[in-house]
Amino acid sequence: MVAASMGISTRSLILPTHPSTFTSKKAHPFTIVCSSNSSLSTDGSAVGLAEKPWKTADARLVLEDGSVWKAKSFGAKGTQVGEVVFNTSLTGYQEILTDPSYNGQFVLMTNPHIGNTGINFDDEESSKCFLGGLVIRSLSISISNWRSTKSLGDYLAERNIIGIYDVDTRAITRRLRQDGSLVGVLSTEKDKSDDQLLEMSRNWDIVGVDLISEVSCRVPYEWKDKTDTDWDFNSNGRDGKTFHIIAYDFGIKHNILRRLASYGCKITVVPSTWPAGETLKMNPDGVLFSNGPGDPSAVPYAVETVKEIVGKVPVFGICMGHQLLGQALGGRTFKMKFGHHGGNHPVRNLRNGCVEISAQNHNYAVDPKSLPEGVEVTHVNLNDGSCAGLASSKLKLMSLQYHPEASPGPHDSDYAFAEFIQLMGREKQSV
């Protein structure tokens, strides 16, 4: 009775005391006393149990379709809402984390093993992380890379980004492919019910929201850093001439600027709201309209800026810049079912017939049927036939829906920077 009241259980076992007893059928009973530090609470549950030596599910991803996905958290804690998209890149998660084009989104990596190369600050594409959260299948328990300075979890915690793992990313990807991009809520807060999180997801929308103003620089600045020598490539076509480029920052990636600087360009980066008149007063040799997040229809001020510049100087649009050019030319853009996100999208160059493997990150596309005469579709995505590039010799413009700087991704399309240099060179000769 005393043992029972102290939470000590007793068991009487019949065990042999000597090997010979196995055959003699004789046994001597004795008592083993087993004790534990736990006792029963008034409701019958055990209290005082030691914490489990492994992590258990402590986070949820609740999608607007009502599905709830339990997971384990890493990085920051809290609750965040965003649009869930999947990225098919096999590597380069740090460039993805720092790509401003992911502002307002949760990125789900289809590659199951993430975190094994840790974090290094040479691969950052902007000064901070803009995405809302990271969803992965398996978080690496070890780091193996000579450039790494810290773990992925520590990096996300410092930047207040929620990450979750041990979730069925294949099942979620299939759902996104079938139903399209879905708004979701990531939460590590136990006091919020599933219904509360579901309501948050259904009351939030990314369509029509100006996400560019949140990621653009506030004042103009000069960019001078080139691509590191160890990573430089495709330098053919550089003639030693220096061109002054005004780069509109709609969420520009550093590697775009590095590639242009490697071609000898002087680059002035300006905010997304920089007036077209001020740009033309600077007498640039060319203007770059950069990548950026969200819906191009939500930034009519940017479309007007593009309209005022097109035809006056050579221009190059990348991703969001491509979409803004499409609208400025009188075309329309539309939201895709689940967009293109990854480093393995095949694109056909219609001018030479070559197929490029490209890096892409966009949820909107230009409708080629809505474009006026004289505007040429130069590239198409071979997965779905969508417009992936535009050009007009009369208007001195070129654009790509994908990322020629490919960070991360293949370098098949890096030649586009050389083509922009040639476009500015021809214009300079004609003056």
ZIRAUR-V445490 format. One record per backbone hydrogen bond with DSSP energy under -1.0 kcal/mol. CO is the residue of the C=O (numbers start at 1). NH is the residue of the N-H. E is the energy in kcal/mol with one decimal. If there is no record, write none. Layout:
co=CO nh=NH e=E
co=CO nh=NH e=E
This chain:
co=1 nh=5 e=-2.1
co=2 nh=6 e=-1.2
co=3 nh=8 e=-3.0
co=4 nh=7 e=-1.4
co=9 nh=34 e=-1.5
co=11 nh=32 e=-1.6
co=13 nh=30 e=-1.4
co=18 nh=21 e=-2.1
co=19 nh=22 e=-1.6
co=20 nh=23 e=-1.3
co=30 nh=13 e=-1.4
co=32 nh=11 e=-1.4
co=34 nh=9 e=-1.5
co=39 nh=47 e=-2.2
co=41 nh=44 e=-1.8
co=45 nh=41 e=-2.9
co=47 nh=39 e=-1.0
co=59 nh=71 e=-2.5
co=60 nh=187 e=-2.1
co=61 nh=69 e=-2.6
co=62 nh=185 e=-2.0
co=63 nh=66 e=-2.2
co=67 nh=63 e=-2.3
co=69 nh=61 e=-2.3
co=71 nh=58 e=-1.4
co=71 nh=59 e=-2.2
co=72 nh=165 e=-2.7
co=74 nh=163 e=-2.1
co=78 nh=188 e=-2.3
co=80 nh=186 e=-2.9
co=82 nh=184 e=-3.3
co=83 nh=106 e=-2.8
co=85 nh=108 e=-3.0
co=87 nh=110 e=-2.4
co=92 nh=96 e=-1.8
co=93 nh=97 e=-2.4
co=94 nh=98 e=-1.5
co=96 nh=99 e=-1.2
co=99 nh=102 e=-2.0
co=100 nh=103 e=-1.8
co=102 nh=105 e=-2.1
co=104 nh=83 e=-2.1
co=105 nh=132 e=-3.1
co=106 nh=85 e=-2.5
co=107 nh=135 e=-2.7
co=108 nh=87 e=-2.9
co=112 nh=138 e=-2.6
co=114 nh=140 e=-2.5
co=115 nh=118 e=-1.3
co=116 nh=144 e=-3.1
co=119 nh=149 e=-3.6
co=125 nh=254 e=-1.7
co=133 nh=107 e=-2.4
co=134 nh=164 e=-2.2
co=135 nh=109 e=-2.2
co=137 nh=166 e=-2.1
co=138 nh=114 e=-2.3
co=145 nh=148 e=-1.3
co=150 nh=119 e=-1.7
co=151 nh=155 e=-2.0
co=152 nh=156 e=-2.4
co=153 nh=157 e=-2.2
co=154 nh=158 e=-2.2
co=155 nh=159 e=-1.2
co=156 nh=161 e=-2.6
co=157 nh=160 e=-1.1
co=161 nh=76 e=-2.4
co=162 nh=134 e=-2.1
co=163 nh=74 e=-2.5
co=164 nh=136 e=-2.3
co=165 nh=72 e=-2.7
co=167 nh=169 e=-1.8
co=168 nh=172 e=-1.9
co=169 nh=173 e=-2.4
co=170 nh=174 e=-2.3
co=171 nh=175 e=-1.9
co=172 nh=176 e=-2.4
co=173 nh=177 e=-2.5
co=174 nh=178 e=-1.9
co=175 nh=179 e=-3.2
co=176 nh=180 e=-2.2
co=182 nh=84 e=-3.4
co=183 nh=64 e=-2.2
co=184 nh=82 e=-2.3
co=185 nh=62 e=-2.4
co=186 nh=80 e=-2.7
co=187 nh=60 e=-2.3
co=189 nh=192 e=-1.1
co=193 nh=197 e=-2.1
co=194 nh=198 e=-2.5
co=195 nh=199 e=-2.2
co=196 nh=200 e=-1.8
co=197 nh=201 e=-2.0
co=198 nh=202 e=-1.9
co=199 nh=203 e=-1.1
co=206 nh=209 e=-1.4
co=209 nh=211 e=-1.2
co=212 nh=215 e=-1.5
co=212 nh=216 e=-1.7
co=221 nh=269 e=-3.0
co=228 nh=231 e=-1.6
co=235 nh=238 e=-1.3
co=243 nh=266 e=-2.7
co=244 nh=285 e=-2.4
co=244 nh=286 e=-1.4
co=245 nh=268 e=-2.7
co=246 nh=288 e=-2.7
co=247 nh=270 e=-2.5
co=248 nh=250 e=-1.2
co=248 nh=290 e=-1.4
co=253 nh=257 e=-1.1
co=254 nh=258 e=-2.5
co=255 nh=259 e=-2.2
co=256 nh=260 e=-1.9
co=257 nh=261 e=-2.5
co=258 nh=262 e=-2.1
co=260 nh=265 e=-1.9
co=261 nh=264 e=-1.7
co=266 nh=245 e=-3.2
co=267 nh=223 e=-2.2
co=268 nh=247 e=-2.7
co=269 nh=221 e=-2.1
co=270 nh=249 e=-2.7
co=271 nh=274 e=-1.6
co=275 nh=279 e=-1.6
co=276 nh=280 e=-2.5
co=277 nh=281 e=-1.7
co=280 nh=283 e=-1.4
co=286 nh=246 e=-2.1
co=287 nh=316 e=-2.1
co=288 nh=248 e=-3.1
co=289 nh=318 e=-2.5
co=295 nh=298 e=-1.7
co=296 nh=299 e=-1.3
co=299 nh=302 e=-1.1
co=299 nh=303 e=-1.4
co=300 nh=304 e=-2.3
co=301 nh=305 e=-1.7
co=302 nh=306 e=-2.2
co=303 nh=307 e=-2.4
co=304 nh=308 e=-1.9
co=305 nh=309 e=-1.1
co=306 nh=310 e=-2.6
co=309 nh=312 e=-2.1
co=309 nh=313 e=-1.0
co=314 nh=287 e=-2.2
co=315 nh=398 e=-1.4
co=316 nh=289 e=-2.7
co=317 nh=400 e=-2.5
co=318 nh=321 e=-2.2
co=319 nh=323 e=-2.0
co=320 nh=324 e=-2.7
co=321 nh=325 e=-2.0
co=322 nh=326 e=-2.1
co=323 nh=327 e=-2.1
co=324 nh=328 e=-2.6
co=325 nh=329 e=-1.9
co=326 nh=331 e=-2.5
co=327 nh=330 e=-1.6
co=332 nh=367 e=-2.7
co=334 nh=365 e=-2.1
co=337 nh=181 e=-2.3
co=340 nh=362 e=-2.3
co=341 nh=88 e=-2.1
co=342 nh=360 e=-3.1
co=345 nh=358 e=-3.1
co=346 nh=382 e=-2.5
co=347 nh=356 e=-3.4
co=348 nh=380 e=-1.6
co=349 nh=353 e=-2.4
co=354 nh=349 e=-3.3
co=356 nh=347 e=-2.9
co=358 nh=345 e=-2.3
co=359 nh=403 e=-2.9
co=360 nh=342 e=-2.5
co=362 nh=340 e=-2.7
co=363 nh=336 e=-3.2
co=365 nh=334 e=-2.2
co=367 nh=370 e=-1.5
co=368 nh=371 e=-1.2
co=372 nh=375 e=-1.3
co=376 nh=391 e=-1.7
co=378 nh=350 e=-2.6
co=379 nh=388 e=-2.9
co=380 nh=348 e=-2.7
co=381 nh=385 e=-2.6
co=386 nh=381 e=-2.7
co=388 nh=401 e=-2.3
co=389 nh=378 e=-1.5
co=390 nh=399 e=-2.3
co=391 nh=376 e=-3.1
co=392 nh=397 e=-2.1
co=395 nh=311 e=-1.1
co=396 nh=315 e=-2.2
co=397 nh=392 e=-2.0
co=398 nh=317 e=-2.1
co=399 nh=390 e=-1.6
co=400 nh=319 e=-2.9
co=411 nh=414 e=-1.5
co=413 nh=416 e=-1.9
co=414 nh=417 e=-1.7
co=415 nh=419 e=-2.0
co=416 nh=420 e=-2.0
co=417 nh=421 e=-2.0
co=418 nh=422 e=-2.3
co=419 nh=423 e=-2.3
co=420 nh=424 e=-2.2
co=421 nh=425 e=-2.3
co=422 nh=426 e=-2.6
co=423 nh=427 e=-1.7
co=424 nh=428 e=-2.1
co=425 nh=429 e=-1.9
co=426 nh=430 e=-1.6
